[in-house]
């Protein structure tokens, strides 16, 4: 693969797919489908001040981004989760924006990866 990955790392995806291209494609496609859902839900729960659901959504998103070795994004999502659980929400909008930028970059990269598979 000739793509220079900046946002994601597919080592773990390679490992769990055992070289099965179709399985790898499926994992990537599932994640790509989840990204807009994660962002939409986190913004919705923040707007609704539904912090328990925001914490759950951040936790779920964190698990997914870590499969693609997006460590910085995973750390931010963990922080969002913890802050939402404690109702310390002042910095959450900025963190969601950073997560959004990282996930949008990942989407672009993974679109290119899928074209190569």
N, C-alpha and C positions, 0 to 999 in steps of 0.2 A: 504494500500500500504506500503510495507516494504522498499522502496527505500529512502535512505537518500539524499535529494536534496540539493546540495551545490550551484549550478549555477542558478537554476530556483526556482520559487515558483508558485505552481499551484492554489493558493487560488482564484485568479480572474477567472481563467479558470473554476474552480469548480463552482464558483458563476454564471457565465454567461451560463454555460452548464446546470445548474439546475439538476445536477445528471445524465444527459443523456450521457451515455458512448460513444455512437457513435459520438455525437456532439463533445465531449471532444477529442476523437481520431482524428476527422477531423481537429479541431483547431491545435492540436499538429503536425499533418502531414503537414498541410499547412505551419506552421512556419518552420518545418524542411526542407521543400522544398525551402523556401525563403532564408534560411541562406547562402547556396553557391552562390545564385544569388546576394544577397546583397554584399558579399565579392568580388565576381568577378567584379561586376559593380563599386564598390568604387575604387578598384585597377585600373580598366580600365580608369575611369574618372580622377583619379589622374595622371596616366601615360600620358593621353592625355591632361592634364592640363585643363580639362573641369570642372572648379570649380563650375559653377552653377548647373550642373548635379550631381556632387559629393555632393553638399549641399542637393539637393532634395533626393538623394538616402539615405544619412545619416538620413534625416528627416523621410523618409518612414520606414527605419530599426528601428529607435528609437520607433516609434509607435508600431511596432510588438514586440520588446523586452520588452516593458513595460507591455504588456499583460501577459508576463511570469515573471513579477516583477523583471526583471534584471536591477535594478536601476543604478548600477555603469556603466554598458554597455550603458544604455540610456543616462546617463550624458556625457559619452565620445562621443557618436554619436551626441548629441546636440552641443558639443564643436567642433567636426569635421564640422558640418553644419555651425556654426557661423564663424569658421576660413576660411572655403572654400568661404563663402559669402564675406569675407573681403580680400580674396587672401593672407591670412596669413598661408601659407601651410607648413612651415618648420617642424612643429611637427606632422603633419597629418600622415605621414607614420608610426611613432611609435604608434600613437593612433589606427590606423587601425589594426596594429599587435596585440595590446592588445584586441581590439574588436574581432578579429579573434580567439584568444585563448579562450576568454570567450564564444563565440558562438560555438566553437568546443566542449568545455566542456558541454555546454547545449545540443548539439546534442547527445552526449554519454548518458547523463542523460535521455533525452526524448526518446531515443531508448529503454532504460530499462523500462521507464514508459509504453510505448506502448506494450511491451511484457507482462506487468502485467495486462493491461486492457482487 
